[in-house]
Amino acid sequence: ITTVYADPPGDYDDKIKQIEAFFQNGVNQHDENDKEEIQTRISDILINDSSSFYIGANSINHLIPFQRIATTGVFFEGTYKGLLLVAGKSSDYSAEDHDRLKNLANLFALAINRIQENNKLSETVDKLETVIGEAIAANKAKSAFLARISHEIRTPLNAIIGFTDVLIGIVNDSIQKDYLASIKKSGQNLLGLINDILDFSKIEAGKIVLKPRPINLRQVIVETQKMFLPSLQEKKLTFTASVNEEMPELILLDDLQLRQILVNLIGNAVKFTEKGSIELYIEASPPIKDKTDLTIRVSDTGEHHECKNRAVGTSLFRR
């Protein structure tokens, strides 16, 4: 018995199609006079690459002497998989022999298909292992980068905050002291954000842990407004801020996260408003069991989003 398996690359060429047509009709009987034709067809099927292998003899010459050869193509779900030959000294093959040969070809087709599927699975596993390895390497590179950039950013920022403290102690002008206090507060806010962003545990967990403490929201608004004072003056924009009467004197919030929200909202308003005004309004609902809901609203006279575009504007990494 000789089986020849080959996995034709890409689309079947004319040669493969001819072989399919020759063997698709079922079992073919040949005598010794057909040796050359059979050998040619076998040579056509054999592909000299790593995807081919042979079970038994790979040349018709190994089957000599013979009186009859029966050949049939090996197909799995209509796809050509190989060639099966049976050589013998009997003068003819019976119908039962033909059936046995077809059944044997079907078994070979199943076996070959299983081998192919296993090979594909093995290739997929190899690719997944490669991807996982690359992901692990990328994660290590990210951690190394964050560790380095964390130090590179914190060091000069701490220096800015420190020297601002020194200047506050030696400057007598009240306006200049006010400016320096704004610089210090902005630096502290930025340092807090950097600490949150570069915190490895928070990066791995994918979340920010809130750290509430009692704050005076009115004071936070004043300090936030001072951060944008140069930009407001440069663009000659009017800024007004107000809170409703129900606002408690102190409220338990994560100061850093609240400031980040205000900076983002007001910063966008300043950026996209060329003339006119910006209004900040914070409303506290009547307290229920020492809890209240805050509504932060920023309105400006700049260009507005159409309703259909708002989903894009609130998507990550979309402008």
C-alpha positions in Angstrom: 0.0 0.0 0.0 1.3 3.5 -0.9 -0.2 6.7 0.3 1.0 10.1 -0.8 0.0 13.2 1.1 0.6 16.6 -0.2 -0.9 20.0 0.9 -1.1 22.0 -2.3 -0.1 25.6 -1.7 -2.7 28.3 -2.3 -5.3 27.7 -5.0 -5.1 24.4 -6.9 -3.2 24.7 -10.1 -4.2 22.9 -13.3 -2.1 19.9 -12.5 -3.9 19.3 -9.2 -7.2 19.7 -10.9 -6.3 17.1 -13.5 -5.3 14.7 -10.7 -8.5 15.3 -8.9 -10.5 14.7 -12.1 -8.6 11.5 -12.7 -9.1 10.0 -9.3 -12.4 11.5 -8.2 -14.3 8.9 -10.3 -13.4 6.2 -7.8 -11.1 3.2 -8.1 -9.1 2.8 -11.3 -7.5 -0.5 -12.3 -4.2 -0.6 -14.1 -1.9 -3.2 -15.4 1.9 -3.2 -15.8 1.6 -1.3 -19.1 0.3 1.7 -17.2 3.3 1.9 -14.9 4.8 5.0 -16.6 1.6 6.9 -16.5 1.0 6.1 -12.9 4.6 7.0 -12.0 4.1 10.4 -13.8 0.9 11.1 -11.9 2.6 10.2 -8.6 5.5 12.5 -9.4 3.0 15.3 -10.2 1.4 14.9 -6.8 4.6 14.8 -4.8 5.7 18.2 -3.5 9.2 18.6 -2.3 8.6 20.5 0.9 8.0 19.9 4.5 4.3 19.6 4.1 4.6 16.3 2.3 5.1 12.8 3.7 4.7 9.3 2.6 3.5 6.1 4.2 4.9 3.0 2.5 6.7 3.2 -0.8 7.0 6.5 -2.5 7.8 5.1 -5.9 5.9 2.8 -8.2 9.2 0.9 -8.7 8.9 -0.5 -5.2 5.6 -2.3 -6.3 7.2 -4.3 -9.1 6.5 -7.1 -10.0 2.7 -6.8 -10.2 -0.1 -7.7 -12.5 -2.7 -5.2 -11.3 -2.7 -1.9 -9.5 -5.8 -0.2 -8.2 -5.6 3.5 -7.5 -8.0 6.0 -5.9 -7.7 9.5 -4.7 -7.9 10.3 -1.0 -10.5 13.1 -0.5 -11.8 14.7 2.7 -15.0 16.7 2.2 -14.2 17.1 -1.4 -10.7 18.3 -0.9 -7.8 16.3 -2.4 -5.5 14.9 0.2 -3.5 12.2 -1.5 -3.3 9.0 -3.5 -3.8 5.4 -2.5 -2.4 2.5 -4.5 -2.9 -1.2 -4.0 -0.7 -3.6 -6.1 -1.1 -7.3 -6.4 -0.6 -10.3 -8.5 -4.2 -11.1 -9.0 -5.6 -10.8 -12.4 -8.4 -8.6 -11.4 -9.9 -6.9 -8.4 -13.5 -7.7 -7.4 -16.2 -5.2 -6.5 -15.6 -6.0 -2.8 -11.9 -5.2 -3.3 -13.0 -1.8 -4.7 -15.2 -1.2 -1.7 -12.4 -2.1 0.7 -10.1 0.3 -1.1 -12.6 3.1 -0.9 -13.1 2.5 2.8 -9.4 2.4 3.3 -9.0 5.7 1.4 -11.7 7.3 3.6 -9.8 6.2 6.7 -6.6 7.7 5.3 -8.5 10.9 4.6 -9.7 11.1 8.2 -6.2 10.4 9.5 -4.6 13.0 7.2 -7.2 15.6 8.1 -6.6 15.0 11.8 -2.9 15.5 11.3 -3.5 18.7 9.4 -5.9 20.0 12.1 -3.3 19.1 14.8 -0.6 20.9 12.8 -2.9 24.0 12.5 -3.6 23.8 16.3 0.0 23.5 17.0 0.8 26.5 14.9 -2.0 28.5 16.6 -0.6 27.6 20.0 2.9 28.7 18.9 1.5 32.0 17.7 -0.4 32.5 20.9 2.7 31.8 22.9 4.6 34.3 20.8 1.9 36.9 21.4 1.8 36.2 25.1 5.6 36.5 25.3 5.5 39.8 23.4 2.7 41.1 25.7 4.7 40.2 28.8 7.8 41.9 27.4 5.7 45.0 26.6 4.3 45.0 30.1 7.8 44.8 31.6 8.9 47.7 29.3 5.9 49.7 30.4 6.7 49.2 34.1 10.3 50.1 33.5 9.3 53.2 31.6 6.8 54.3 34.3 9.4 53.7 37.0 11.8 56.0 35.2 9.4 58.7 34.1 8.0 58.8 37.6 11.3 59.8 39.0 12.1 62.1 36.2 8.8 64.1 36.6 8.5 64.1 40.4 12.1 65.4 41.0 11.8 68.7 39.1 8.2 69.2 40.2 9.1 68.8 43.9 11.9 71.4 43.3 9.4 73.8 41.8 7.1 73.4 44.8 10.0 73.8 47.2 11.4 76.9 45.7 7.9 78.4 45.6 7.7 77.9 49.3 11.0 79.7 49.7 9.8 82.7 47.5 6.5 82.9 49.5 8.6 83.3 52.7 10.7 86.2 51.3 8.2 88.1 49.1 6.2 90.9 50.8 3.9 92.0 48.0 0.4 90.5 48.6 -0.4 90.1 44.9 2.9 88.3 44.3 2.3 86.0 47.3 -1.1 85.2 45.8 0.5 84.3 42.5 3.0 82.1 44.2 0.3 80.4 46.2 -1.5 79.5 43.0 1.7 78.1 41.5 2.3 76.0 44.6 -1.3 74.7 44.7 -1.2 73.9 40.9 2.1 72.1 41.4 0.7 70.1 44.3 -2.4 69.1 42.2 -0.1 68.1 39.3 2.0 66.0 41.7 -1.0 64.3 43.1 -2.3 63.4 39.6 1.2 62.1 38.6 1.3 60.0 41.7 -2.1 58.5 40.8 -1.2 58.0 37.2 2.1 56.3 37.9 0.9 54.2 40.9 1.6 50.6 39.7 -1.0 49.0 41.9 -3.7 51.3 40.4 -2.5 50.6 36.9 -2.7 46.9 37.4 -6.1 47.0 39.1 -7.4 49.4 36.5 -9.0 51.7 39.0 -8.5 54.8 41.1 -9.2 54.5 44.8 -11.0 57.5 46.1 -9.5 59.2 49.2 -12.3 61.5 50.6 -11.5 64.2 53.2 -13.4 67.3 54.4 -12.9 70.2 52.0 -14.3 73.7 51.5 -15.8 73.5 48.0 -16.0 77.3 47.7 -12.3 77.6 48.4 -11.6 74.9 45.8 -13.5 76.9 43.2 -11.5 80.1 44.0 -8.1 78.2 43.7 -9.2 76.6 40.5 -10.2 79.9 39.0 -6.8 81.4 39.9 -5.1 78.6 37.8 -6.9 79.8 34.7 -6.5 83.5 35.4 -3.7 84.2 32.9 -5.6 82.4 30.1 -8.8 84.2 31.0 -7.1 87.6 31.0 -5.3 86.9 27.7 -8.6 86.0 25.9 -10.5 88.7 27.8 -13.1 86.2 29.0 -15.4 86.8 31.9 -15.5 84.0 34.5 -18.2 83.7 37.1 -18.7 80.9 39.7 -21.5 80.3 42.2 -22.9 77.6 44.5 -26.4 77.2 45.8 -27.4 78.0 49.4 -27.7 74.3 50.3 -24.0 73.8 49.8 -22.5 72.7 53.2 -19.5 74.6 54.6 -17.5 71.4 54.5 -18.1 68.3 52.3 -16.4 64.9 52.3 -14.8 64.4 48.8 -11.6 63.3 47.1 -10.1 66.7 46.7 -7.7 65.6 43.9 -10.4 64.0 41.8 -12.8 66.8 42.2 -10.1 69.3 41.1 -9.3 67.2 38.1 -13.0 67.3 37.0 -13.1 71.0 37.4 -9.8 71.6 35.6 -11.0 69.4 32.7 -14.3 71.1 32.3 -13.1 74.7 32.8 -10.0 74.0 30.7 -12.0 72.9 27.7 -14.3 75.9 28.1 -11.3 78.3 28.1 -9.7 76.5 25.2 -12.7 76.6 22.9 -14.2 80.0 23.8 -12.7 82.9 21.9 -14.8 85.6 23.3 -17.6 86.1 25.9 -18.0 84.4 29.2 -17.7 81.1 31.1 -19.9 80.2 34.0 -19.4 77.6 36.7 -22.3 76.5 38.8 -22.2 73.8 41.5 -25.4 72.7 43.1 -25.9 70.5 46.2 -29.1 68.7 46.7 -30.7 69.0 50.2 -28.7 66.7 52.5 -30.4 63.3 53.3 -28.7 61.4 56.2 -25.6 63.6 55.8 -25.4 62.8 52.1 -25.9 65.1 49.1 -25.7 64.9 45.3 -23.5 67.5 43.6 -24.2 68.8 40.1 -21.3 70.6 38.3 -22.3 72.6 35.3 -20.0 74.6 33.1 -21.5 76.8 30.3 -19.7 79.0 27.9 -20.3 81.2 24.8 -18.0 79.1 22.6 -18.9 76.8 19.7 -21.2 74.0 20.7 -21.5 70.3 19.8 -24.4 69.1 17.8 -26.4 66.4 19.6 -25.4 63.8 17.1 -21.6 64.4 17.8 -21.7 64.2 21.6 -21.1 60.5 21.7 -17.9 61.0 19.7 -16.8 63.8 22.0 -17.1 61.6 25.1 -15.3 58.7 23.6 -11.8 57.8 24.6 -9.0 59.3 22.5 -11.5 61.1 20.3 -11.7 64.8 19.8 
